[in-house]
Amino acid sequence: MLDNPTFTSSESIDYAELNPAFMARVGKADYKKDPNAKSIGFSNDGGANWYKANSEPSGTAGGGSIAVAADGNGLLWSTSDKGVFYSKTGGNSWTASTGSHKCKNRL
């Protein structure tokens, strides 16, 4: 069930092809319900349970599209408002993209 984190909308979901139990989804976080909400969530059990990321790109309202590397070790997030960011830390930190990044994905 897609209830944690709570989003007002879910806009994109992807999984790690070589580790399909790992999934990521992005949407618009419900900051009124949870002031510490994040607009990205992860699952390590194929979507049965979800947890919010430790961080998100500064100032984003969330949404957009997410791509997960085939091995699950990289994330590429095109936010709806702040541009494209990548994480190689499981969503613990985000770096603004300045060009093409190899994400070992099936893009």
PAZARO-619531 format. One line per field, with one value per residue: residue number from 0; residue in three letters; x, y, z of N, C-alpha, C in turn. Coordinates in steps of 0.1 Angstrom, whole numbers. Layout:
BEGIN
bapa: [NUM|...]
doba: [Ala|...]
n.X: [X|...]
n.Y: [Y|...]
n.Z: [Z|...]
ca.X: [X|...]
ca.Y: [Y|...]
ca.Z: [Z|...]
c.X: [X|...]
c.Y: [Y|...]
c.Z: [Z|...]
***
This chain:
BEGIN
bapa: [0|1|2|3|4|5|6|7|8|9|10|11|12|13|14|15|16|17|18|19|20|21|22|23|24|25|26|27|28|29|30|31|32|33|34|35|36|37|38|39|40|41|42|43|44|45|46|47|48|49|50|51|52|53|54|55|56|57|58|59|60|61|62|63|64|65|66|67|68|69|70|71|72|73|74|75|76|77|78|79|80|81|82|83|84|85|86|87|88|89|90|91|92|93|94|95|96|97|98|99|100|101|102|103|104|105|106]
doba: [Met|Leu|Asp|Asn|Pro|Thr|Phe|Thr|Ser|Ser|Glu|Ser|Ile|Asp|Tyr|Ala|Glu|Leu|Asn|Pro|Ala|Phe|Met|Ala|Arg|Val|Gly|Lys|Ala|Asp|Tyr|Lys|Lys|Asp|Pro|Asn|Ala|Lys|Ser|Ile|Gly|Phe|Ser|Asn|Asp|Gly|Gly|Ala|Asn|Trp|Tyr|Lys|Ala|Asn|Ser|Glu|Pro|Ser|Gly|Thr|Ala|Gly|Gly|Gly|Ser|Ile|Ala|Val|Ala|Ala|Asp|Gly|Asn|Gly|Leu|Leu|Trp|Ser|Thr|Ser|Asp|Lys|Gly|Val|Phe|Tyr|Ser|Lys|Thr|Gly|Gly|Asn|Ser|Trp|Thr|Ala|Ser|Thr|Gly|Ser|His|Lys|Cys|Lys|Asn|Arg|Leu]
n.X: [8|5|11|29|57|30|15|0|-4|8|34|54|70|96|118|145|161|178|174|146|130|136|123|113|95|80|62|38|44|25|27|12|0|23|49|75|77|87|91|97|98|107|109|118|108|94|72|54|58|66|90|99|124|156|163|156|159|167|141|123|90|84|72|73|96|111|140|155|187|197|210|201|217|218|200|179|164|140|127|96|99|125|145|169|182|206|213|236|236|215|193|200|214|214|224|226|221|244|246|247|243|257|236|234|210|180|173]
n.Y: [-12|22|42|54|73|98|110|137|131|105|103|90|59|34|6|-15|-33|-55|-61|-64|-61|-37|-5|28|58|88|118|143|155|155|181|194|175|162|178|172|157|139|140|117|82|49|13|-18|-43|-50|-32|-37|-25|9|36|69|89|101|126|152|170|204|226|216|209|184|156|148|127|95|75|44|29|-2|-19|-8|11|37|68|88|117|136|164|181|208|219|209|184|158|137|108|89|78|64|81|98|121|146|156|183|178|182|174|145|114|83|58|32|20|10|29]
n.Z: [0|-8|14|31|26|29|2|-17|-43|-64|-87|-102|-104|-99|-103|-92|-116|-113|-87|-79|-56|-45|-47|-58|-54|-64|-56|-47|-16|14|32|50|66|75|85|82|60|30|-5|-18|-17|-5|-10|2|-2|-25|-26|-6|19|27|31|40|24|36|28|4|-27|-21|-14|-32|-45|-50|-69|-105|-122|-115|-117|-113|-108|-123|-105|-82|-68|-75|-81|-101|-103|-118|-109|-105|-104|-97|-113|-124|-104|-88|-68|-51|-27|-17|-14|7|2|-23|-56|-78|-112|-139|-164|-184|-166|-157|-148|-148|-158|-174|-191]
ca.X: [0|13|6|40|51|17|15|-13|-4|20|36|63|75|105|124|159|158|186|170|132|124|139|115|113|83|79|49|38|43|15|35|3|-2|36|58|88|74|96|84|102|97|114|105|128|100|85|61|45|60|73|95|104|138|161|164|152|165|163|131|114|76|83|66|83|99|122|147|164|197|194|214|195|227|217|187|179|150|137|116|86|101|138|155|173|191|210|218|243|236|202|185|204|219|211|233|220|227|249|248|243|250|254|228|233|196|175|167]
ca.Y: [0|34|52|60|85|102|120|141|124|98|107|81|47|26|-5|-19|-45|-66|-63|-59|-58|-22|4|42|65|103|125|156|152|162|188|198|163|158|189|166|148|139|137|104|70|37|0|-29|-55|-50|-23|-40|-14|21|45|82|92|110|140|155|183|216|235|210|205|170|152|146|113|88|63|36|21|-16|-25|-1|19|51|73|100|123|149|170|189|222|223|203|170|155|123|103|76|75|59|93|105|134|148|165|188|172|192|167|131|106|69|53|17|18|6|41]
ca.Z: [0|-9|23|39|30|24|-9|-23|-56|-68|-101|-108|-96|-107|-95|-96|-124|-108|-73|-80|-43|-42|-55|-54|-60|-61|-57|-40|-2|22|42|61|74|81|82|79|49|19|-17|-23|-8|-9|-5|0|-2|-36|-25|5|29|22|41|33|22|47|23|-9|-32|-13|-19|-42|-41|-54|-82|-116|-126|-109|-124|-103|-115|-124|-93|-70|-62|-80|-83|-109|-101|-125|-101|-113|-103|-94|-122|-123|-93|-86|-55|-50|-13|-13|-11|18|-3|-37|-63|-91|-124|-148|-176|-184|-156|-159|-137|-150|-159|-187|-198]
c.X: [9|9|17|52|38|20|1|-15|9|22|45|68|85|111|137|158|166|182|156|125|126|131|116|101|84|65|50|35|32|21|25|1|11|46|72|87|85|88|89|102|103|107|116|121|90|72|51|46|69|79|100|119|143|162|157|158|159|152|121|100|74|78|77|84|111|127|156|174|193|198|209|205|227|203|188|165|149|125|107|89|116|149|158|184|194|215|225|244|222|192|188|210|216|220|226|228|232|252|243|250|247|248|227|218|192|169|169]
c.Y: [12|45|58|61|88|112|124|135|117|99|97|70|39|16|-8|-33|-57|-69|-57|-56|-43|-14|18|48|80|108|138|152|161|169|193|187|160|169|184|156|149|135|125|94|58|24|-10|-43|-56|-42|-26|-30|-3|29|58|83|101|124|140|168|195|224|229|208|190|168|149|131|108|77|57|28|6|-23|-18|9|34|55|86|105|136|155|178|204|227|217|189|168|140|120|90|71|70|70|100|119|134|158|170|182|183|186|153|123|91|64|38|13|14|17|41]
c.Z: [0|1|32|30|23|14|-13|-37|-57|-83|-109|-99|-105|-97|-100|-103|-119|-93|-73|-67|-40|-52|-50|-61|-56|-63|-50|-25|4|34|53|71|82|77|78|67|38|7|-25|-13|-14|-3|-8|-1|-14|-35|-13|16|23|34|33|33|34|42|9|-14|-25|-21|-29|-36|-45|-68|-93|-118|-119|-117|-114|-112|-114|-111|-80|-63|-67|-83|-92|-109|-108|-118|-110|-113|-101|-103|-119|-112|-93|-72|-57|-36|-8|-9|1|15|-18|-43|-76|-103|-133|-162|-175|-173|-159|-147|-138|-150|-173|-195|-213]
***
